[in-house]
Amino acid sequence: MFTTSSKCSSNKKMKMKMKTTTNEVIIVDDDIDSYVFEKFLNYLYTGECDSLYIWYQELLVIADKYLVQSLKTMCLNWYYMKINGENALKIFQDFGADGELIGKTCEFIAKNVGSVFITSTTTMATTKTVMDNSIINKCKVLFKIDNFADQLQTDLQTKSTEFDCNIFTIESDKWQIIVHCLNDNIGLYLRLVQTYESSVSVQYDMYIVDSDNQLYGKRSINHTFDKAISYGFALFIKKQQLMDNKDVLLPDNALTVGIDMTVHKKNDCNRYLIVNDLFGIRELSDCRLVVGNYRKEFFVSKLVLSARSEVFRKMFTTDCLERTTNEVVIDDIESYIFEKFLHYLYTGECETLCFWYRELLVVADKYLVGSLKTICLNWYYMDINSQNAIETLKLFEDFGADDELMAKTYDFIAKNVGSVFGKLLAKDYDIKSESVSEIGYKIDKFY
């Protein structure tokens, strides 16, 4: 139990008293406002702080005091969003910001004294706003290609050359900027490399940064990415036009391409608490899982598993044997698959999901982890083709895929009816004139 004071004195030396009783530890902290500390506790439990833009200054002090690096980084990023010429370096020097944030601060200072400061091939700055029904991420990325003028002069007649920036991440989505030289044209594209969502809506501006740090040829586009694909402007500028203006558009022989992105996503109210640091720590675990034919042991937290899975919650809160023995035997799942499942429960992430989504779908369905189940079903859709379309549709029905995913699958079948059903079915039915529901009916009838 924590007891905090009603007044905040950020300059006071840390004062904390601890008292241990049989059932609880009482911590008295005299130098933090109770209402600010409540927001801090909310972040520790949920990984969220909706009003961070109001309280980031106070929460930075607390995060630094209690060594909560993730919150400290978020607060420092909010300071960066409020940066001006007077406060540019002071706060980062006092609280030990990372090299990336210091680098972006130096870039800000350099740009405001009239020079262009780019420290690496790809630079990135992001902001995030959480609303009731959506999450909005704003991102600015600069992609600099050194010696581009020389390469362009040498390869002016080359039919096709592509330059890809380093992959950058917004939330769990991975993106790239593509500069594609084809014949006489130079195209700019945004590529979605990987996503766990069924679709990602993006508004973005693409441009060239000239020698005066001005945005040249800025173009805007709105697009919803529903799979890994590139989308942008096939003819952004002519090669010859770029060479004719190379003193302005290719300073120091380098091409700098920029993109300003606004990414919209649905706000998942059951977002994951990031507790990756707790995974596998036996001293902080109160339950043992024995998994697979080789009976591999995992030491876990009942609290984390109950928060993630309705099955585990009922297991640990009702009159089940596992509640008293603190041991769960799972013999129908391979241990290496279950370990990936546990990693998702603790972190909300599964980087190798593209390889294991089939097996993880079964586990997620068994333990009623809806978010992982949805991600796995979306991976099935990303792999859909004419040969597996009907099998995928039946799987979606068996696992209760949402209406949007079912509709997209029906749409795929309708557009590829000839290769999916063969010439006979294509001849017998005029698919183009029918609704999605009628297509679904005929698919059922066909089988």
Sequence and secondary structure as in RCSB ss.txt:
>XXXX:A:sequence
MFTTSSKCSSNKKMKMKMKTTTNEVIIVDDDIDSYVFEKFLNYLYTGECDSLYIWYQELLVIADKYLVQSLKTMC
LNWYYMKINGENALKIFQDFGADGELIGKTCEFIAKNVGSVFITSTTTMATTKTVMDNSIINKCKVLFKIDNFAD
QLQTDLQTKSTEFDCNIFTIESDKWQIIVHCLNDNIGLYLRLVQTYESSVSVQYDMYIVDSDNQLYGKRSINHTF
DKAISYGFALFIKKQQLMDNKDVLLPDNALTVGIDMTVHKKNDCNRYLIVNDLFGIRELSDCRLVVGNYRKEFFV
SKLVLSARSEVFRKMFTTDCLERTTNEVVIDDIESYIFEKFLHYLYTGECETLCFWYRELLVVADKYLVGSLKTI
CLNWYYMDINSQNAIETLKLFEDFGADDELMAKTYDFIAKNVGSVFGKLLAKDYDIKSESVSEIGYKIDKFY
>XXXX:A:secstr
 EEEESS  TTS   EEEEE SS EEEEEEEEEHHHHHHHHHHHHHS  TTHHHHHHHHHHHHHHTT HHHHHHH
HHHHHHT  TTTTTHHHHHHT  HHHHHHHHHHHHHTTT     SSEEEEEEEEE SSEEEEEEEEEEEETTHHH
HHHHTTT SEEEEE   EEETTEEEEEEEEEETTEEEEEEEEEE SSS EEEEEEEEEE TTS EEEEEEEEEEE
 SS EEEEEEEEEHHHHHHTHHHHSGGG EEEEEEEEEEEE  TT     GGGTT GGG  EEEEETTTTEEEEE
 HHHHHHH HHHHHHHHSS HHHHH EEEE SS HHHHHHHHHHHHHS  TTHHHHHHHHHHHHHHTT HHHHHH
HHHHHHHT  TTTHHHHHHHHHHTT  HHHHHHHHHHHHHTHHHHH HHHHHH  GGGS HHHHHHHHHHH 
